[in-house]
């Protein structure tokens, strides 16, 4: 993952300070690419611990076509909580403490952060226990899973892009249309967070499957390590389903940035040595890409540096 650290250095040295919708601010560069040879190890960051279980459960959530955080919470995955929680505390039905500007204040005000965490726990508990509440406030709109599995065409046809691309790889591997798109212009405004990684393309050569994904906006500290691991896992899964070996994983980013409250964390990573990559084992081959379970994946020989805490900008 040396290339990832070089990207951090690039942003620190060449990034332009920009304002953003979260109010936190970023250092940003435009148009960057990283490449990983998946045959040399699974690209899980070693300069800080990246929780593979969260990566895998989020990917399975996408592949299920789900858009409600209830499934994630049932799997102890909290990475999408902030957006529906914000929607809840800004609603007319919310009757708890004032959460105005919670995304910024929770990073600076200890007393407010305590209240915020208490309200978040109440929110999560209610999502898990109250199906009507979950349906109303756990929904993120037609985000990734909806577009990957249930893209609705102009004539009303519902297209399962994942099933379609897997079938195409099996029967027409030289196709230049092995593409899945999450940026549905007609539905972007209905999403709590428009897709950051908006498209990916597969490529088959010499019995190996490669994948390139495109990303419009890249939170390099928190998001990118997850994205790398997620698309690596997806490539392994599709390759297994299509009886192929894994090839190369390629990231192409547009606005690639560090939030200004992640600068010190980036410096800490840059002070750490890069360790050997772990390996991924897939313990069984299900009948379809949609039948994998968390227990089917095993990461071995993972020896990362400790986790680095950093706040999500919402």
C-alpha positions as CSV (number, residue, x, y, z in Angstrom):
1,X,0.0,0.0,0.0
2,X,3.0,2.3,-0.6
3,X,1.1,4.0,-3.4
4,X,-1.6,5.0,-0.9
5,X,0.9,6.8,1.3
6,X,2.4,8.5,-1.8
7,X,-1.1,9.8,-2.5
8,X,-1.3,11.2,1.1
9,X,2.0,13.0,0.5
10,X,0.8,14.3,-2.8
11,X,-2.3,15.9,-1.2
12,X,-0.3,17.3,1.7
13,X,2.2,18.9,-0.6
14,X,0.1,19.9,-3.6
15,X,-3.5,20.1,-2.3
16,X,-5.5,23.3,-2.6
17,X,-7.6,24.3,0.4
18,X,-11.2,24.3,-0.6
19,X,-14.6,24.8,1.1
20,X,-17.0,21.9,1.0
21,X,-20.7,21.1,1.9
22,X,-19.8,19.7,5.4
23,X,-18.2,23.0,6.5
24,X,-15.0,21.2,7.6
25,X,-12.8,22.1,4.6
26,X,-10.4,20.1,2.6
27,X,-7.0,19.9,0.9
28,X,-7.7,18.7,-2.5
29,X,-6.1,17.5,-5.7
30,X,-7.8,16.5,-9.0
31,X,-7.4,13.4,-11.1
32,X,-5.3,10.6,-9.4
33,X,-4.9,6.9,-10.0
34,X,-3.7,3.9,-7.9
35,X,-3.1,0.4,-9.2
36,X,-2.9,-2.9,-7.2
37,X,-1.8,-6.3,-8.3
38,X,-4.3,-8.6,-6.5
39,X,-2.2,-11.6,-7.0
40,X,0.4,-10.2,-4.6
41,X,-1.9,-9.9,-1.6
42,X,-5.2,-8.4,-0.5
43,X,-4.9,-4.6,-0.4
44,X,-6.0,-4.0,3.2
45,X,-4.2,-0.9,4.6
46,X,-1.4,-1.8,7.1
47,X,-0.4,1.7,8.3
48,X,-3.7,1.7,10.3
49,X,-6.1,-1.1,11.0
50,X,-9.0,-1.3,8.5
51,X,-11.9,-3.4,9.8
52,X,-12.5,-6.0,7.0
53,X,-15.7,-7.2,8.6
54,X,-17.2,-3.7,8.0
55,X,-16.0,-3.7,4.5
56,X,-17.5,-7.1,3.8
57,X,-20.9,-6.4,5.4
58,X,-21.2,-3.2,3.5
59,X,-20.5,-4.9,0.2
60,X,-23.0,-7.7,1.0
61,X,-25.5,-4.9,1.8
62,X,-24.9,-3.4,-1.7
63,X,-25.2,-6.7,-3.4
64,X,-28.5,-7.4,-1.6
65,X,-29.9,-4.3,-3.2
66,X,-30.7,-2.8,0.2
67,X,-30.8,0.9,1.1
68,X,-31.9,0.8,4.7
69,X,-29.3,0.9,7.5
70,X,-31.2,-1.8,9.5
71,X,-29.3,-4.6,7.8
72,X,-26.0,-2.9,8.6
73,X,-26.9,-2.4,12.3
74,X,-28.0,-6.0,12.5
75,X,-24.4,-6.8,11.5
76,X,-22.9,-4.2,13.9
77,X,-21.9,-1.9,11.1
78,X,-22.3,1.8,11.9
79,X,-20.6,3.4,8.9
80,X,-23.8,4.8,7.3
81,X,-25.5,6.0,10.5
82,X,-24.6,9.6,10.3
83,X,-26.8,10.5,7.3
84,X,-30.1,9.0,8.4
85,X,-29.4,10.2,12.0
86,X,-29.0,13.8,10.7
87,X,-32.3,13.4,8.8
88,X,-34.0,12.2,12.1
89,X,-32.7,15.0,14.3
90,X,-33.6,17.7,11.7
91,X,-37.2,16.3,11.4
92,X,-40.3,17.8,13.0
93,X,-40.9,14.6,14.8
94,X,-37.6,14.7,16.7
95,X,-38.1,15.9,20.3
96,X,-34.7,15.4,21.9
97,X,-31.8,17.9,22.6
98,X,-30.8,20.4,20.0
99,X,-28.5,18.8,17.5
100,X,-27.9,21.9,15.3
101,X,-24.5,21.7,13.5
102,X,-24.0,18.3,15.2
103,X,-21.4,17.2,12.6
104,X,-19.0,20.0,13.6
105,X,-19.8,20.5,17.2
106,X,-19.5,16.8,18.1
107,X,-15.8,17.0,17.2
108,X,-15.1,20.0,19.4
109,X,-17.5,20.0,22.4
110,X,-17.1,17.1,24.8
111,X,-20.4,17.7,26.6
112,X,-22.3,18.0,23.2
113,X,-20.5,14.8,22.0
114,X,-21.7,12.9,25.0
115,X,-25.3,14.0,24.3
116,X,-24.8,13.2,20.6
117,X,-23.6,9.7,21.3
118,X,-26.6,9.1,23.7
119,X,-29.1,10.2,21.0
120,X,-27.3,8.1,18.4
121,X,-27.7,5.0,20.5
122,X,-31.4,5.7,21.0
123,X,-31.7,6.2,17.3
124,X,-30.0,2.9,16.5
125,X,-32.0,1.0,19.0
126,X,-35.2,2.3,17.6
127,X,-34.2,1.4,14.0
128,X,-33.6,-2.2,15.2
129,X,-36.8,-2.5,17.2
130,X,-39.3,-0.4,15.4
131,X,-39.9,-1.4,11.7
132,X,-42.1,1.5,11.0
133,X,-39.5,4.0,12.3
134,X,-36.7,2.1,10.4
135,X,-38.7,2.3,7.2
136,X,-39.1,6.1,7.6
137,X,-35.8,7.1,9.1
138,X,-33.4,4.3,8.2
139,X,-33.7,4.7,4.5
140,X,-31.0,6.4,2.5
141,X,-32.9,6.7,-0.7
142,X,-31.9,4.9,-4.0
143,X,-28.2,4.6,-3.2
144,X,-25.7,2.1,-4.4
145,X,-27.6,-1.2,-3.8
146,X,-30.7,0.2,-5.5
147,X,-28.8,1.3,-8.6
148,X,-26.6,-1.9,-8.8
149,X,-29.6,-4.3,-8.5
150,X,-32.8,-2.3,-9.4
151,X,-32.0,0.3,-12.0
152,X,-35.4,1.3,-13.5
153,X,-35.3,2.2,-17.2
154,X,-37.5,4.6,-19.0
155,X,-39.9,1.9,-20.1
156,X,-40.3,0.6,-16.6
157,X,-37.9,-2.4,-16.9
158,X,-35.9,-3.1,-13.7
159,X,-32.3,-4.0,-14.6
160,X,-30.1,-6.0,-12.3
161,X,-26.7,-4.6,-13.4
162,X,-24.7,-7.0,-11.2
163,X,-26.4,-10.2,-12.5
164,X,-26.1,-8.8,-16.0
165,X,-22.4,-8.1,-15.8
166,X,-21.6,-11.5,-14.2
167,X,-23.5,-13.2,-17.0
168,X,-21.7,-11.1,-19.6
169,X,-18.3,-12.0,-18.2
170,X,-19.1,-15.7,-18.3
171,X,-20.4,-15.6,-21.9
172,X,-18.7,-12.7,-23.5
173,X,-15.5,-11.9,-21.6
174,X,-14.0,-9.8,-24.3
175,X,-16.9,-7.3,-24.1
176,X,-16.1,-3.7,-23.5
177,X,-19.4,-3.2,-21.8
178,X,-18.6,-5.0,-18.5
179,X,-19.8,-1.9,-16.7
180,X,-22.0,-1.1,-13.6
181,X,-23.1,2.5,-13.0
182,X,-24.5,4.0,-9.8
183,X,-24.8,7.6,-10.9
184,X,-28.5,7.7,-11.9
185,X,-29.0,11.4,-12.8
186,X,-32.8,11.1,-12.4
187,X,-32.5,9.9,-8.8
188,X,-29.4,11.6,-7.4
189,X,-31.4,14.3,-5.6
190,X,-33.4,11.6,-3.8
191,X,-30.3,10.0,-2.3
192,X,-29.1,11.0,1.2
193,X,-25.6,10.9,-0.2
194,X,-25.0,10.7,-4.0
195,X,-22.6,7.9,-4.9
196,X,-18.9,8.8,-4.5
197,X,-17.7,5.7,-6.3
198,X,-20.1,6.0,-9.2
199,X,-19.1,3.3,-11.7
200,X,-16.9,0.3,-12.2
201,X,-15.7,-1.8,-15.2
202,X,-14.3,-5.3,-15.4
203,X,-11.7,-6.5,-17.9
204,X,-10.8,-10.1,-18.7
205,X,-7.4,-11.1,-20.2
206,X,-5.2,-14.2,-19.9
207,X,-7.7,-15.9,-17.6
208,X,-7.6,-13.0,-15.1
209,X,-10.3,-10.6,-14.0
210,X,-9.3,-6.9,-13.4
211,X,-11.5,-4.1,-12.1
212,X,-11.3,-0.3,-12.4
213,X,-13.6,1.9,-10.4
214,X,-14.3,5.7,-10.8
215,X,-14.8,8.0,-7.9
216,X,-16.0,11.6,-8.1
217,X,-15.2,12.5,-4.5
218,X,-12.6,10.7,-2.4
219,X,-12.2,11.0,1.4
220,X,-8.6,9.7,1.4
221,X,-8.3,9.2,5.1
222,X,-11.5,7.3,5.9
223,X,-13.2,6.4,2.7
224,X,-10.5,5.3,0.3
225,X,-9.1,2.4,2.3
226,X,-12.6,1.0,2.6
227,X,-13.2,1.5,-1.2
228,X,-9.9,-0.3,-2.1
229,X,-10.7,-3.3,0.1
230,X,-14.4,-3.4,-1.1
231,X,-13.6,-3.4,-4.8
232,X,-10.8,-5.9,-4.2
233,X,-13.3,-8.2,-2.4
234,X,-15.9,-7.7,-5.2
235,X,-13.3,-8.6,-7.8
236,X,-12.4,-11.8,-5.9
237,X,-16.0,-12.8,-5.6
238,X,-16.9,-12.1,-9.3
239,X,-13.7,-13.9,-10.4
240,X,-14.6,-17.0,-8.3
241,X,-18.1,-17.0,-9.8
242,X,-16.7,-16.8,-13.3
243,X,-13.9,-19.3,-12.8
244,X,-11.2,-16.7,-13.3
245,X,-8.1,-15.7,-11.4
246,X,-7.8,-12.1,-10.1
247,X,-5.8,-9.5,-12.0
248,X,-5.4,-5.8,-11.3
249,X,-7.4,-3.4,-9.3
250,X,-7.4,0.2,-10.5
251,X,-8.7,3.3,-8.7
252,X,-9.4,6.5,-10.6
253,X,-10.4,9.6,-8.5
254,X,-11.7,13.0,-9.4
255,X,-11.6,15.3,-6.3
256,X,-9.2,13.5,-4.1
257,X,-9.0,15.2,-0.7
258,X,-8.0,15.2,3.0
259,X,-10.4,16.9,5.3
260,X,-8.6,19.5,7.4
261,X,-9.4,17.6,10.6
262,X,-7.6,14.6,9.2
263,X,-4.2,16.2,8.6
264,X,-2.5,15.0,11.8
265,X,-3.9,11.5,11.3
266,X,-2.4,11.5,7.8
267,X,1.0,12.6,9.2
268,X,0.9,9.8,11.7
269,X,0.3,7.2,8.9
270,X,3.2,8.6,6.9
271,X,5.5,8.1,9.9
272,X,4.7,4.4,10.0
273,X,6.3,1.6,8.0
274,X,4.4,-0.4,5.4
275,X,3.9,-4.0,6.3
276,X,3.3,-7.1,4.1
277,X,-0.2,-7.4,2.7
278,X,-2.6,-10.1,4.1
279,X,-4.3,-12.8,2.1
280,X,-8.0,-13.3,1.4
281,X,-9.5,-16.8,1.6
282,X,-13.0,-17.5,0.3
283,X,-14.1,-20.6,2.1
284,X,-16.9,-21.7,-0.3
285,X,-18.3,-21.0,-3.7
286,X,-22.0,-20.2,-3.5
287,X,-24.3,-20.8,-6.4
288,X,-24.5,-17.1,-7.2
289,X,-22.8,-13.8,-6.4
290,X,-25.8,-12.9,-4.2
291,X,-25.4,-15.9,-1.8
292,X,-22.2,-15.0,0.0
293,X,-22.2,-14.6,3.7
294,X,-19.8,-12.9,6.1
295,X,-18.5,-16.2,7.3
296,X,-17.4,-17.1,3.8
297,X,-14.4,-14.7,4.0
298,X,-11.2,-15.1,6.0
299,X,-8.3,-12.6,6.1
300,X,-5.0,-14.2,7.2
301,X,-1.6,-12.7,8.1
302,X,-2.9,-9.3,8.7
303,X,-0.5,-7.4,11.0
304,X,-1.5,-3.7,10.7
305,X,-0.5,-0.7,12.9
306,X,-3.2,0.4,15.4
307,X,-6.4,2.1,14.4
308,X,-6.3,5.9,14.0
309,X,-9.4,7.7,15.1
310,X,-10.8,10.3,12.7
311,X,-14.3,12.0,12.6
312,X,-16.6,11.5,9.6
313,X,-17.6,14.8,7.9
314,X,-21.3,14.7,7.3
